[in-house]
């Protein structure tokens, strides 16, 4: 195999005509990789993604060839997948207002150029899910919000409309399934790529604790920061240290590592119904 790319969390290898996508235990916040890994994180992300790919198969085809035909040293954390030409836009859907979306709303009254109702607060549920794409910034830089017209300028009108439709449909299906298990999906980011025939394919990871915000429904209350089953806990810890969000990031203390792992495990078990 040949290592093609080592990202913030995943490593991509070429194996003949296929790719081997390996999820590490690395954790990134604010586009910076933390020096402390989260045990089992790569396996948790991979197994949760595989579960979701099955649930979403009727919404959109995915890139998975096999979850077992992978090198033994990567067992449980790797996927053999199809080669795709990746879409140069981060596709994000939001059903609730929080994080950078809330900051953009407070600054402009809009998110990705979409005007929002007045009076929204932290964790407000939006009238309907919205497509809030961002740029794909190079390493060391931050993604920036894009308007729909800016997406059109990058990929064309037909593709932009398809990206918006697919992203919102994936979010809606995921949110419905998670809601039945007591989990709110506040927002999610998906990766899409073009197959050789030009069709759009769901790739990378989907509806994991790294790509989504998961909140327990039984304690949801707008107007305050929610308990989260995702890396928001680490984001909040990192900010509390006074870190400037630039590399190098601080070491993560053991109690934060364990609490983060516990949240990843709990949401995996609640969503899939399986014991980790």
N, C-alpha and C positions, 0 to 999 in steps of 0.2 A: 504494500500500500504506500501511497505518497500523500504526505501531509500537504493539503492545498491551502488551508486557512486555519488560523487559531484565533477565535474571537474572544469576547469577554467571558463567555460561558461555554461555548461549544467549539469543538475541533472538527474539521471536515477533512476526510481522507478520500482519495480516489482509489477505487478498487475495480479495475476494468472499466466497464461502462457505467458502473454504479458509484454512488457516494456512500460513505459510512459517516453518519452524523453522531458524534460522541458528546454527550452532556457531562461536563465536569462538575465538581463540587464547588467551583468558584462562584462568588456572588459579586455582582456589580450594583452600585447605586450611584445615581447622578453620572452615569457613563464612566465610572472609575471602578476598576476591579479591586475589591478589598483583599488584604493580604491573608485573611483567615478563611479557610474553606468551611462549608457547612456539611457535616457528614451525611451521606446518603442523598444529598440534594440532586445529584445528576440522575440517579436511579428514580427518584420520586418524580422529577420532571418528565423523564422519558416514559415511565409507566402511566402517568396521568395523561400525557399527550396521546399515547396509543389508545387509551380508553376513549378519549374524546374523538379521535379520528374515526373510530367505529361509530360513535353516536352521530357524527356529522356526515357520514358517507353519502347520505341521500341529499345533502345540501350542496356538497362540492367534493369532487375527487381529491385524493391526497397523494403525497409523494412516497408513501410507505411501500416498500417491496417486501421486507421481512424484518421482524423484531428478534429473530433467533439466528438467522444466517449472518452472524457478525463475529469478528475475532473474539476468542474466549476471554481475553483480558478486558474486553469492553462489555461483557455480558450484563444485561440488565440496564445499561446506560446508553446503548447505541441502537441506531436504526439504519438498516440498509435502505437506501432511498433512490429515487430517480433524479437524474440531473435536470435542472430547470434553469431558465433565464429569469433571475429574480427581479421582481418589480421594484423600481428605484424609489419607492414611497413607503413610509411606515403607515400601515392601515390600522386605524384605531377607532373603536366605537365606544361611546359613553352613554350610559343610562342614568348616571348620577354625577353630580358636580363635586369634584374634589381634586387635590393635587394641582398640577399645572393648568388643568382646565379651569379650576376655580380662580387661580391667579389671573389667568387671561380674562375671565369673565369680570372679575373685580376691576381690572384695568380698563377694559374696553366695552363691557356689556355684551360681549360676543365670544364665541369659541370657534377658531378656524373660520372666522368671517361670518358665522351663523349667529344672528341676533337672538339673545335669550330673554325670557321674561324678566321683569324687574323683581328685586327682592329675594333672589335665590341666595342660599347660605351653604355653608359646608355640608356636604352629603345630601343636598336637595335632590329628589328624584326629578328627572327632566320629563317634560310632557311626552316625549318619544325619544328613543335612542337616536343619537346623531353620529355622523361620520366626521371625525376630527383628525385628518391625516397630518403627518409631520414629515420633515425631510429625514433622510438617512445621512446623518453627519459622519464624517470620517473620525477615526479614533482620536480621542482627546478633545473633541468638540461636542456641542450639545445639539440635539434635534430641535428644529424650530417649527411652529405651527404653520400649516399651509392652508390657503383657501381652496375651495373646490376648483376655482378658475386656475389657480397655480398648478393643481394636479393635472387639469386638462392640458396646460401648456407643456407638461413633462411627458404625458403618455397619450394624449389625444382624448377627445370627448367620449368616444364609445368605451374605451378602456376605463376612463375615470368613472363613468356611470356604473360599469360592472364592478369596479373596486368598491364603490360606495354600497352598492346593493349586496354584494357578497359579505362585506364586513359587517353590515347591520344584520343580515340574516344569520350569520354565524353567532353574533352576539345574542340575538333574540333566542335562538335555539339553546345556546348554552345557558342563558339566564333562566329560561323556562325549566330546564332539567335541574339546574342547581337549586332553584326555588323549591322544588319538590323535596329537596334534601336539607332545607333550612338555610341555604346559602344565597346571599345576594351577590351577583356579579356587577360590581359598580362600573367597570370598564374593562376592555381587553384590547390587546394588540395582536394582530395576526400577520403572518408572512405569506405572500402569494408569489407564484412564479408561473412563467409560460412554459408549457410543454412544447415539443417540436411542432405539433399541429396548431399551435396558437391558443389552445385552451388554457384557462387559468386553473391552477392547482394549488391546494392548501399545503403549506410546507412548514419546515422548521418545527416549532412547538405550537401548541394551541391550548388555550384556557388553562394555563398553569399558574402557579403562584409567582412566577417570574414575569409573566406576560399579562396578568390580570390582577384586579383588586377584588378579594373575596371578603365579605362581611357576614357575620352571623345575623340572620334575620330577626331572631328573638330579642336582640338588644339594639336594633337599628333605631336611631333617633336623629333626625336632621338637626343641624345647628351645632354639632360637635364632631370631633374626630372619632371615627368608628374603630372598634377592635378589628384587626385585620389578620387574615390567614395568609399573609404574603410578605414580601420583603419590605413593605411599608414600615414594619416594626424596626428593621435595621436602618432604613432611611431616617426615621425619627431619632434613633439612638445616635447615628452619625452626626446629625445636625446638633444634637444636644452637647456634643463634645467641643463645639466651636470650630469644627473642621470647615475649611473653605471650599469644599467640593472639588478640589484639584488634587491630582496625584502628587505625592503618595497618600493613600488613605490610611487611617489609623488601624491598628490591630483591634480585632473584635474580642471583647472579654468572653470567657467560657460561658457565663450565664446567659449572655445575649445569643451566643451560638446555639446553646441548648434550647432556649426559648424559640428561636427561629426554626430549628429543626422540628420541634414539637408542633408548631403551627403548620408547617408543610405536611407533616404526617397526618395531622387531624383533618385537614381539608381534603387530602387524598382519600382518607377512609370515609369521610362523610359523603363525598361526591360519588365515589365508585362503589361504596358498600363493601369494600374488601378490607381485610386486616393487613397492615403493613408488616 
